[in-house]
Amino acid sequence: MADLPVAAVVCAFVGAVLFAVSAVAQQRAAAAVPEGEALLARLVRSPRWWAGIIGDAGGFGFQVTALALGSVLVVQPILVSALVFALPLAAHYSGRRVTPTMWAQALALSAALAVFLVVGDPTEGVTDAPWQRWIGPLGLLSAVIAAAVAVAVTARAPALRALLLGTAAGLLFGIAAALTEHVTELFGRGAGPVLTSWQPYALAASGIVGLYLQQRGYQVGPLSASLPAFTVAEPLGAAFLGMTVLGERLRSGPVGTTFVLVAVAVMAVEAVRLSRAQAVR
């Protein structure tokens, strides 16, 4: 017990709670904007929405601190519990009840995501790759994102629309995550490389569009439909680009890789089941 990184555990729990509260605040602010009105223009005038954005920044700060103080094995499973914290908060403010089945689904999704993050633990790859290597994987992710948005636009069920928009937003944030390290290196070289490279523009575009789609998902449906999808899609999108473009490989070996694949399947299934549980309520 003496070796237990208590400070890392505390920081991770604080970060998870901040992420949960921030998601609820942003969803409540977005849901208050009638469809057809300029969403982001209304949100930037909402103190509740800004409180959510600031909470996200605080959660990220605690996440970084926790990872600096403790191992990924300890910190990441706690951080993904933000989903479990967010469900009762969202239910309280919406007047809905979180059923035992929904609790079980949320816990299963969180556990599967923790397995994916910890057991998968990819090796370090390169921070950049020739643009030709990006074309295929980025094109595939872009097609999935476009298809999700297209179906969301025509779908009538709020929970399905929120699920699809959350998925699209998560994949876009995954793209941004895959580009971040190299863009940080470019800023260290000065303004010239930043302005003449395509990665900073792609990072900015994926972040801005991802933020918009995330808020749209919050606007059109319950948090329990959009947040699980977003939570799953972001690391999957980043991992896909890491392995197909940046040369990352799983450290897990054959047995561990099997657990990772099962975890991915569980995440996808439970995210959909949470969304469907809201659709029938």
N, C-alpha and C positions, 0 to 999 in steps of 0.2 A: 504493500500500500504506500510505502514511502516514495516509491518511484512513480506513483500516479501523478501525471501533470495536472494538478488541480487548477492552476491558473488557465491552462489551455482549455480544460473542460468548461470552466466558468465562462471564458470568452466565447467559446463555441455556442453554449446555450444562450448567452445574451445575443449573439449574432443571429441565431435561429429565431429567437423571439422577435427581434427587430425586423427580420425579413418577413415574418408572419404578419405582424402588425402593419407593416408598410404595404403588403399586398392587400390587406383588408381595407386600409385607408384609400388606396388607389382605386380599388374596385368600387367602393362606395361613391367616390367622387365621379368615376366614369359612368356608373350606372345612373347617376342623377342627370346626365346630359341626354336629352331626347335624341333619338336617331334622326339624322337629317341635318342636325346642326353641326357646326365646325367643332369637332371633338377637342383637338389640342388647344384651339383658341379658348375654349371654355375652361379646360383643365388648368391652363397656366394662370388663370384668375382664381383658382380654387385653393384656399389655404390648406384644406384637407389633403389635396393631391400633393402639394409641396411638402407637407409633413411626411407623406409616404415616400417621396423621393429622398428627403433628408434621412429618413429611417433606413432606406436601402443603403445609402452611403455609409451610415453608421454600422449597419450590419456587415458591410464589406470590410470596414475597418477592423471590426472584431474578428472577422474570418481570417484576415491577414495576420492579426496578432496571435490568434489561436494556432495557426499553422506554423508561426515562428516559434511558439513555445512548446508545441507538442506534435506528435506524428499524425500523418494523414489517417492512419488506422483508428486513432482516437477521435480526431476532429470531424472528419467527413460524415460519419454516421450521425453525429449530433446535429450537424448543420442541416442535413436533409430532413430532420424532424420539424423544420419550419412548416412543412405541409400539414403535419399533424396539429401543430399549434394554430394554424390558420383556419382549419375547419370549424372548430367550436366558436372562434371569434366571428367568422362570417355567418355562422348559423344564428348566433346571438343577435346580431344586428339585422338579419333578414327575417327573423321570426320563425326560422325553420329548425327542425330537430335533426341532429346527427344520429342516425340509426346505428345500432351495433354492427350491421353489415357494412355501412360506410366507414366506421372506425376500422374494421378489419381490413377493408380494401386499402385505406390510406396507410395503415401500418405495413401491409404487405408491399405496397408500392415504395414506401420509404426504405424498408429493409432491402428490397431488390436494388434500389438506386445506390444504397450504401455498398452492397456487394459489388455492383458494377464499378463504382469509383475506387474502392479499396483493393479488391482482388484483381481487377483489370490493370490498374496502375501501370500505364504504358512507359516504356523506356523513352529517354529523351531522343528526339529526332533533330532535324535541322530547323532553324527558325525561319528560313525562307527556301523557296524552290523556284525554278524557272517557271515563267507564266504559263508555258505550254502544259505543265503538269497540273495546273489549277483548272484548266478549261473543262475537262471531263467531269471531275467531282463537283466543281462549283455549278456546272450546267445541270447536273443531276439534282443537286439540292435545290437549285432555283426552280426546276420543273416541279419538284414536290411541293415547294412553297407556293408556287403559282396555282397548282391544282388545288391545294388546301384552301387558298383564299377564294378561288373561283367557286368551289362547292359551298364555302361558307356564305358567300354572297347570295346564292340561290336557295340555301337551306331555310326551312321555316322553324325548325326546333331550336330554341335558344341555346340549349345545352350543347347540341351538335355544333352550332356556329361558334360557341365559345371554345369548344374542344379544338376545332380546326384552326381558329385564329391563334389560340395558345400554342398549338404545334408549329404553325408558321413562324410566330414570333420567337419561339425557342430555337428553331433552326437558324434563324437570322442571328440571334445572339451567339449561337455556336460558331457561325462563320466569323463573327467579330472576335470571339475568343481565340480562334485559330490564327487570326491576323495580328493580334495585339502585341505579341513579343517582338515580332519583326518591326512593327511600326514604332515601338518604343526604341528599338535600336536605331531606326532612321532619325528620330528626333535627337538622338545623341550625336549624330553626324552633322547636324546643322539644317538650315531651312532648305537648302538646295535639294538634297536627296528626298526630303519630305514632299516637296512640291512637284518633283519630277517622277515620283513612283506612284504606281496605281494602288498599292495597298492602303495608304491612308484614306483615299477616297472611297475605296470599297468598305473599309472599316466604318467610316462615318455613315455611309449610305445604309449598311446593314444594321447599324445601331439605331439610326433614326427611324427607318422603316419598321424595324423590330419593335421599338418602343411604341410606335403608333398602333401596330397590330396587337400588341399586348394590351394596350388600353382599350382598343376596340373589343377585344375578347372580354375584358372586364365589363365593358358597357353592355354587351348584348346578352350575357348569360351569367350564371352563378359562378362564384370563385372556385367551387369544387369541380367545375367542368374545365375551366381554362388553366388554373394553376398547376394541376397535376400534369397536364399535357405540356405546358411550358417547362416545368421542372424536369421532365423526362427528355424532351427534345433538345434542350440546350447542350447537355453533355454528350448526347448521341451525335449531334451535328459536329461538335468540336472533335470528338473521337474519330468520326468518319474521315474528316479532313486530315487529322493528325496521321492516321494510318495510310491513307491513299496518296497524300501529297507530301507530308513532312517527314515521312520515314519512321514514324513511331511504331513500336511493336509491343504487344502485351507481354508482361513479365510472368504471367500466371502459369504457363505450361499447359499441357493437354487437359488435366483435371480442372485447373483453375479456369481455363477458357470455356470449358463446358458450363461451369457455374456462371460465368459472365453471360453466356448466350441464354441460359435459363433466366438469368436476372433481367435481361433485355425483354424477353418474352413476357415475363411477369409484369414488368413496368408497363408495357403496351396494353396488356389485357386489363390491368387494374385501373389505368387511366381511363380507358373506354368504359369500364364498369361503373366508375364513379360518375362519369358524365351521364350514363344511362340511368343511374339511380336518381339523379336530379331531374331527368326528363320525365319520369313517371310520377314525380311528386306534385 
